[in-house]
Amino acid sequence: IQNFYSLLGVSKTASSREIRQAFKKLALKLHPDKNPNNPNAHGDFLKINRAYEVLKDEDLRKKYDKYGEKGLEDNQGGQYESWSYYRYDFGIYDDDPEIITLERREFDAAVNSGELWFVNFYSPGCSHCHDLAPTWREFAKEVDGLLRIGAVNCGDDRMLCRMKGVNSYPSLFIFRSGMAAVKYNGDRSKESLVAFAMQHVRSTVTELST
């Protein structure tokens, strides 16, 4: 039996982002929608889907590392999405070097690191989130190096989004340690986003220099 890491072609120390990217690549290639003449496509896809479900979940991954599949018997997967979901909706910002996809276990450490973060909370199925994506990418490139740009996939991380009081998508928040989060309510043009971010960058710099 192939283990979950080798099914996805990643190492045992792979980060969440590497696991997601590896799975997405395989999902686009092996999806039954794309392989109508392969009678095993469904079964093969279920295997990689299962590997991903386990390895993306911190607790399940620990169990699996310790006990193998035996430790997971009470947790069986079996559902997956259509091909276009993996093509368009899966981890919108995974391939963008300037945008960091934050998950629940790393979120608080990141936003309390002393750096300024501007985070886009999105849901994979939300059309406004897709509409904003090209602008958010352009914006991230423009302010790269001045502050950190993050994204949270509320489809994967419902719990984190609830804890942060996010109830509509996309929701954009500025985070800085020791400060309450500030929600962005302006229009979603790159210029407005840059102007808003720069106010916060400047106020951070003033604090540092006093």
C-alpha positions as CSV (number, residue, x, y, z in Angstrom):
1,I,0.0,0.0,0.0
2,Q,1.3,3.4,-0.9
3,N,1.5,5.8,2.0
4,F,-0.3,9.1,1.9
5,Y,2.8,11.1,1.5
6,S,4.0,9.2,-1.5
7,L,0.5,9.2,-3.1
8,L,0.7,13.0,-3.1
9,G,4.4,13.0,-4.0
10,V,5.5,15.0,-1.0
11,S,8.0,14.5,1.8
12,K,6.9,13.7,5.4
13,T,8.0,17.2,6.4
14,A,6.0,19.0,3.7
15,S,4.2,22.2,4.7
16,S,0.5,22.7,4.4
17,R,1.0,24.8,1.3
18,E,3.2,22.1,-0.4
19,I,0.6,19.5,0.4
20,R,-2.2,21.6,-1.0
21,Q,-0.3,22.5,-4.2
22,A,0.7,18.8,-4.7
23,F,-2.9,17.7,-4.3
24,K,-4.3,20.4,-6.6
25,K,-1.9,19.4,-9.4
26,L,-2.9,15.7,-9.1
27,A,-6.6,16.6,-8.7
28,L,-6.5,18.4,-12.1
29,K,-4.8,15.5,-13.8
30,L,-6.6,12.5,-12.2
31,H,-10.1,13.8,-11.8
32,P,-12.8,11.4,-13.1
33,D,-14.3,14.3,-15.2
34,K,-11.0,14.4,-17.1
35,N,-10.6,10.6,-17.4
36,P,-14.0,9.3,-18.6
37,N,-12.5,6.2,-20.2
38,N,-10.6,5.0,-17.1
39,P,-12.8,2.7,-15.0
40,N,-10.4,3.1,-12.0
41,A,-10.5,6.9,-12.1
42,H,-13.0,7.2,-9.3
43,G,-11.2,4.9,-7.0
44,D,-7.8,6.4,-7.8
45,F,-9.2,9.9,-7.1
46,L,-10.7,8.8,-3.8
47,K,-7.2,7.7,-2.7
48,I,-5.5,11.0,-3.3
49,N,-8.5,12.9,-1.9
50,R,-8.3,10.8,1.2
51,A,-4.6,11.4,1.5
52,Y,-5.2,15.1,1.3
53,E,-8.1,15.2,3.7
54,V,-5.8,13.5,6.3
55,L,-2.6,15.4,5.7
56,K,-4.2,18.9,5.6
57,D,-5.7,18.3,9.1
58,E,-3.2,18.7,11.9
59,D,-4.7,16.2,14.3
60,L,-5.4,13.6,11.7
61,R,-1.9,14.0,10.3
62,K,-0.4,13.4,13.7
63,K,-2.5,10.3,14.2
64,Y,-1.5,9.0,10.8
65,D,2.2,9.6,11.4
66,K,1.9,7.7,14.6
67,Y,-0.4,4.8,13.8
68,G,-0.8,4.7,10.0
69,E,-4.2,4.2,8.5
70,K,-5.3,2.1,11.4
71,G,-5.5,5.2,13.6
72,L,-8.0,6.7,11.2
73,E,-10.7,4.0,11.0
74,D,-13.3,6.2,12.6
75,N,-12.7,8.9,10.1
76,Q,-13.6,7.9,6.6
77,G,-13.8,10.3,3.7
78,G,-15.4,9.6,0.3
79,Q,-16.7,12.8,-1.1
80,Y,-15.0,15.1,-3.6
81,E,-15.9,18.1,-5.8
82,S,-16.1,18.5,-9.6
83,W,-13.0,19.2,-11.7
84,S,-13.9,22.9,-12.1
85,Y,-13.8,23.3,-8.3
86,Y,-10.2,22.3,-8.2
87,R,-9.4,24.4,-11.2
88,Y,-11.1,27.6,-10.1
89,D,-12.1,27.5,-6.4
90,F,-9.4,25.4,-4.6
91,G,-7.0,27.6,-2.6
92,I,-7.4,30.7,-4.8
93,Y,-4.0,32.2,-3.6
94,D,-1.9,29.1,-3.2
95,D,0.3,29.9,-6.2
96,D,1.0,33.6,-5.3
97,P,4.4,34.1,-3.7
98,E,3.4,37.5,-2.2
99,I,0.2,36.2,-0.6
100,I,0.5,33.9,2.4
101,T,-2.4,31.5,3.0
102,L,-2.8,31.3,6.7
103,E,-4.3,28.4,8.6
104,R,-5.7,28.2,12.0
105,R,-2.7,26.8,13.7
106,E,-0.3,29.5,12.4
107,F,-2.7,32.5,12.2
108,D,-2.3,34.0,15.7
109,A,1.5,33.6,15.7
110,A,1.6,35.3,12.3
111,V,-0.6,38.3,13.2
112,N,1.0,38.7,16.6
113,S,4.6,38.6,15.2
114,G,4.9,42.4,15.3
115,E,4.5,42.7,11.6
116,L,1.5,44.4,10.0
117,W,-0.8,42.0,8.2
118,F,-3.6,42.7,5.7
119,V,-5.7,39.5,5.4
120,N,-8.4,38.6,2.9
121,F,-10.9,36.1,4.3
122,Y,-12.6,34.4,1.4
123,S,-14.8,31.5,0.5
124,P,-13.9,29.3,-2.5
125,G,-17.5,29.4,-3.9
126,C,-18.1,33.1,-3.6
127,S,-18.1,35.1,-6.9
128,H,-17.1,38.4,-5.2
129,C,-14.0,36.6,-3.9
130,H,-13.1,35.6,-7.4
131,D,-13.8,39.1,-8.7
132,L,-11.4,40.6,-6.1
133,A,-8.6,38.0,-6.7
134,P,-6.8,39.8,-9.6
135,T,-6.9,43.1,-7.8
136,W,-5.7,41.5,-4.5
137,R,-2.8,40.0,-6.4
138,E,-1.8,43.3,-8.0
139,F,-2.2,45.0,-4.7
140,A,0.0,42.4,-3.0
141,K,2.8,42.9,-5.6
142,E,2.6,46.7,-5.1
143,V,3.0,46.7,-1.3
144,D,5.3,43.7,-1.1
145,G,8.0,44.4,1.5
146,L,5.9,47.1,3.3
147,L,3.5,44.8,5.0
148,R,2.4,41.1,4.9
149,I,-0.5,40.1,2.7
150,G,-2.5,37.1,3.8
151,A,-5.4,35.0,2.7
152,V,-7.6,32.7,4.7
153,N,-9.8,30.1,2.9
154,C,-13.0,30.0,5.0
155,G,-14.1,26.9,3.1
156,D,-11.2,25.0,4.7
157,D,-11.0,27.0,7.9
158,R,-14.5,27.7,9.0
159,M,-13.6,27.7,12.6
160,L,-10.9,30.4,12.3
161,C,-13.2,32.6,10.3
162,R,-15.9,32.2,12.9
163,M,-13.5,33.0,15.7
164,K,-12.5,36.2,13.8
165,G,-16.1,37.3,13.4
166,V,-16.1,36.9,9.6
167,N,-19.6,36.5,8.4
168,S,-19.5,37.7,4.8
169,Y,-16.9,37.2,2.0
170,P,-14.6,38.6,1.1
171,S,-13.8,40.3,4.4
172,L,-10.5,42.3,4.6
173,F,-8.9,43.1,7.9
174,I,-5.7,44.8,9.0
175,F,-4.0,43.0,12.0
176,R,-1.2,44.3,14.2
177,S,-0.1,42.8,17.5
178,G,-1.6,44.6,20.5
179,M,-4.3,46.2,18.5
180,A,-7.9,45.4,17.6
181,A,-8.3,44.2,14.0
182,V,-9.4,47.0,11.6
183,K,-12.0,46.1,8.9
184,Y,-11.6,47.6,5.5
185,N,-14.9,49.0,4.2
186,G,-13.8,51.0,1.2
187,D,-14.2,50.2,-2.5
188,R,-12.2,47.3,-3.8
189,S,-9.9,49.1,-6.2
190,K,-6.2,48.6,-6.0
191,E,-5.7,52.4,-5.4
192,S,-8.1,52.4,-2.4
193,L,-6.5,49.3,-0.9
194,V,-3.0,50.8,-1.2
195,A,-4.1,54.1,0.4
196,F,-5.7,52.2,3.3
197,A,-2.7,49.9,3.8
198,M,-0.3,52.8,3.6
199,Q,-2.1,54.7,6.4
200,H,-1.4,51.8,8.7
201,V,2.2,51.3,7.5
202,R,2.9,55.0,8.3
203,S,1.3,54.8,11.8
204,T,3.5,51.7,12.5
205,V,6.6,53.5,11.4
206,T,5.8,56.6,13.6
207,E,5.3,54.3,16.6
208,L,8.7,52.7,16.0
209,S,10.6,55.9,15.7
210,T,9.2,57.6,18.9
